[in-house]
Each structure stands twice: as C-alpha cells, then as structure tokens.
Amino acid sequence: MPTKNYRTELIKQLKDPNEAAEYLNACFEDSEEVFLLGLRDVVEARGGLTSLARKTELNRENLYRSLSKKGNPKLSSLSSILEAVGIQLQFTPAKKQKKAA
C-alpha cells in the first residue's frame, strides 16, 4: 500500500482554518523559528507567497525573508499575513509557573 507524502497531506490539512490555527499554536510553543516556518506552511496551503503578496500588498521577496527560519517580521507585517490567511492573533494569560523551593 503506497504511503501518502507527509508534506502533501500537511498542506491539505492546513487549508482548514481550524487546523491551521492549531498547527501555528503548536509551532509557536516550540520556538520563533518553528513558528515562522509553520506560518510559511500555512501560507503555502492558502495559495503561496505570490498570492499572499497580492493580498497583503507586501513585497514577495521580503515576505520570503520574513518567513524564513531567521526571519524577523514586523508586527504590522505579521498581522497582515495572518489576516490574509484567515488566522486571528489572540492572547491568553500565561500559565503560572511553580516557584523553586
């Protein structure tokens, strides 16, 4: 029985906004680098960087750099990207950490 290509299946799943949001939450919990790469996966699932550049009116090359492992997008760019892919940024209280004895 042939196995499904992991990347193809991931991109297919990320077309669902709920799946994309959960994926980005998991990526964000890992690290900033993983989050940016995860956001790039979501962008790919939603039409790619060229489509995103048109929707956000941001430069495609700058988007490519911003969403790289070493990217550092401005908050305004990040907000535009998330809006374009149908994801809303939310904040929740941090989990309380136990004090060391």
N, C-alpha and C positions, 0 to 999 in steps of 0.2 A: 504494500500500500504506500503510495507516494506521500511524503510529508509536505506540509504547507510551508512556504517560505515565511519565516518569522517576520521579516520586515513588511512584506506584503500584507500579512494578517494584522500587524500592528497599525499600519496606515489605514486599513479598512476600519478597524475598531475606533480609531481616533476621529473618524468622520462624525461620530456620535458626540454631541457636546458634553454629555454627562461623563462618558468615558474619557474624553479629552481633559476635562476638569480634574477628574480623579488621578489621571496619569500625571498632570502637571503638579498636583499636590504632592504626590509621591516623589517626583523628581526634585521639587523644591526642598523637601525634607532631607534629601540626600546631600546636595550641595548646589551652589550657584552655577557651577559649570554644567552639572547634570540637568538643572532646570533649563538653562539656555538651549542645550541640545534637545531636551524634551519639547520645548516650545518650537524648535525648528521642525521636529517630527509632526507636531500639530499643524504647523503652517503648511508642510508638505501635504498633509491629509486634506487640507482646506483649499488646495489649488496651487500651492507653491509660492516661491518668493516673488515671481513676476506679478502674479495676481495680487499678492499682499502689497507690493509696492504701489500698484494702481489704487487699491482700496485705501491705503494709508497716506498716499502722496509722499512717501519716503523713498529715498534713493535705494535701488535694489542692491548695489554694492555695499552700501552702509548697513542695510538690513542683514546681508550675508555676514559681514564682520560682527555686527551686534549679536547675532545668534550663534556665533562660533563658541567653542569651548572657552576661549579667552576674551569673549565679548564683554562689553560693559555698556549696555544701552541706557540712555537717559530714561527717567521715569515717564516722561511725556511720550517717548518712542514706545516703551513697553506698554503703556496704556493704549496707544493707537493700535499696536499689534494685537493685543488681547481683544480689544473691541472688534477688530476686523475678523478675528477667528471665532467670535461669539463666546468669549470667556470673560467673566467678570472677576476682578480682583476684590477679595474680601479680607478682612482682618478679624481675628479671634483672639481672646486673651491667651497668653502663654500658659502652658501647664506649669503649675508650681513645682519647683524642684525641692527635694529634701535637703535640709541643712546637714552639713557634715558634723559628726559628733566630736 
